[in-house]
Amino acid sequence: MTTSTCGCGCGSTSQLCDHGTQERPRYFPRQLITPVELTLEQQYFRDKLRRHNRLMHGWGVACGAQVCQVIDSATRTVQPWMVTVQPGYVLGPYGDEILIDQPQAIDLRTAGAGGGGDLPEAGDPWCNQVMVQRQAGPLYVAVSYRETMCRQVRVQPTGCGCDDSQCEYSRWHDGFEIGVLTQLPASPQTPPSFDNPFKGAARPDCPACPTSPWVVLAQVAVDANGVVQTIDNCTYRRLVVSWSGLWWQCGETPVKITVTKAGEAAQGNPFALTARADHPLPPDLKADLGPDLSNVKVSPGQSDPATGAVTFEVTGEVGAAATPGSRPLSLLHANGCILAVADKALAVLSPPPPPPPPPPPPKTQLGTATITEAPLTAKEAAPTPPTPVTPAQGQSSTPGPAASAPVVAAPAAPIPAAPIPVAPAPVAQGPVAVAPAAPAPVAPASTAAAPASTPPAPAPAVPSPAAPASSAADQPAPVPASPPPVPAAAATPAAEPTPTAAPTATPVASPPAAAKRVIRPRTPRSKSPQKK
């Protein structure tokens, strides 16, 4: 321990730069804790902090603590013998932290003043504000660490001893002491060179322990009347290296990416897209396009020397369970932080739908049977012209009211079996043109009747009802009211119609045409003479 006096025995004590306490208490259950154990724990960490500051950072002024003149607010003149120490942070020669938290006014005629915030000083009152006769010349304002006790509390008496007190200090306060010195403390006055501090340096030894606790702040020149002439805050001030003012900026700039060729891929297929960045990209980039993608890689692109833009490609494979839709592209750092984002970079396509089943063939309901019909051609749909009938031998060409003979006509041409087309909608039923039966000519009573075995001639073919056609060939031909008389020599027995083949189902897309239907007219019976 060292003691710095201020002229009458008062002063502050400070721990010298020894190794300090190397032990700390170990607490366990049912242990009796005394002030010795608690104080030992505090001292262990305090010594460790002092040792670190002294050997790793050195000692001196880190910031602030500037010494200034004092201006009289009334007269606006410089007050004699008075200076002010501004707030600052200082490391003491023994590694103590000295914090000047507010301005301190110092009278140069005194030995100095203690401080430490708003707490009262705990020194001997006879040592405060003791004026000293000063001569003209330089004075040195310095600061040192001082630990003071504060916050008295009442305690219970322990016995009847004479040394028992009713009050005790309950706190230690880290303070400081500002002194006015007439001589410089013994310390190196030449700082090392910062051009190349490690050039030719030998193996370093631990620094020697300083012999004085003071850190000089400034040199003050005064005259015999106490008028402050000059204040030098640099010549004798020792500055410790502080990294608080050393900082730098990174050279990374925000990157903007633009998709130049978006990727498209269906589920289970590979994809590739191309993008452009306006600045060079950092290494070890990752691409993120959402879930259910695999083997996503960023290929190094080509750089444009003029603009610095970089074109790169992102490839990968779309999973089978990927959700269809548009996805953005995100570029990520190695730590997962997003560097840039571009929208609509990848389109995941839906799988194609299965082909629909072929439609069933169209059908037309006719009664209880379903018939698939095919359209008729224009030649087949044309009506068959009627065959002229000549009266037989022995018959009169003039029809008579009394008797009638059957008229035999030539058989009609066979109707080709044409399939009836199927219409999606019901076929409109039109009127059916039926040729009226022609009355047979009646011979006189004396004339022999024609053979009764001759079948009646079939009527001309009449087209069946159908939807209206767009051409004249599809329209049914008009049927004459009565056929002309047939000569007896030309009358031949009517042959039975040739059976046609069954209709075939042939689906077609064209509209249905008219189908042929044969309608045989009825032959009127001859009236027999009634008995009177």
Secondary structure, DSSP 8 states (H G I E B T S, - for coil): -EEEE-SSS-EEEE--SS----------TT----HHHHHHHHHHHHHHHHHHIIIII-SEEEEE--EEEEE-TTT-SEEEEEEEE--EEEE-TTS-EEEE-S-EEEETTSSEEEE-TTS---S-GGGTT------SEEEEEEEEEEEEEEEEEE----SS-TT--SEEEEEEEEEEEEEEESS--S---S---SSSTTTT----------S---EEEEEEEE-TT--EEEEESSTT--B---GGG-----------EEEEE-EEEETT-EEEEEEEESS---SS-EEE--SSEEEEEEEEEEE-TTT--EEEEEEEEE-TT---EEEEEEEE-TTS-EEEEEEEEEEEE--------------EEETTEEE------HHHHS-------B--TT--SS--SS---------------------SS-------------------TTS----TTS-------EE------SSGGGS-----SS---B-TTT------------------SS-----EE---------------
